[in-house]
Amino acid sequence: MTRGYPDYGIDEEFGKLLMPTDIAELAARLGSIHTWDRRGDIVAYDDFEEPVLKWTDGFSSPLCYAALDTTNALSGSQSMLLHTRGNLNDYSAVLKAYNVLKSRRIGIEWAFGNLAGNRYLQLVIQRYDGVRHKEGGLRYNPSTEKISLMNTGGTYDEIIDTGPIAIHYFMFVKAKLVVDFNTGKYVRLCFTNSEHDLSSYGLHDTGSPLGEMMYFNARLHNLVATEGNVWLDDFIVTQREP
């Protein structure tokens, strides 16, 4: 149709519209939750907008629970709340089972908000191959402002000082842990606006006859005898990480 006639209210040609050449950028502009660290190929994600929570209880303490909640969210209208009761060492935990991926260089990304002090948030990734069980994980304690990494013995060592991190409703902290199950090593940790090289740290590696599967775990653990909460959102699993 010819442009520029008074009928259409246009008296000159439109300017050129430039589209982004990066498909990941286009997806981000269209509302994808994959907007922070875009490395790796996405194989699974959960924005917690479904009416059913698709995570299994991870043997939580009595009366501690996980639930979909609209009080606090990063994407959409709801997130997953982990709630602990007011006893020392109470914890609320969830897990998700997943098929083993072809790539063994895997990333897990979480967003978390309003993590109560005097407790830690633990995020873990596990892989069973029928012979070996390898896992890696981190713990973040907002009171000490420290991140601890699971070591080769399955315990945790403090390795990163995060400094103070602001807490506010609808403001979430991003964390992405990348591991290499082929080498049995960590790769890196992205946390808020910093990136940490973890390639010198080994994963926890033990024998196991369990069939091929992967587990993703999240846990809120009391370090004092008070109730606590954390809201989790925008869970992403990636493979073929650089």
ZIDAMO-V936928 format. One line per field, one symbol per residue. burial: 1 if it has 24 or more other ideal C-beta (glycine too) atoms within 12 Angstrom, else 0. A space follows every 10 residues. Layout:
burial=???
This chain:
burial=0000000000 0000000000 0000000000 0011111111 0111111110 0010100101 1001111110 0111100111 1111100001 1111110101 1001111111 1111110011 1111111110 0011111111 1100011111 1000010001 0100100000 0111111111 1001111111 1100010100 1111100000 0001111111 1110001111 1111111110 10
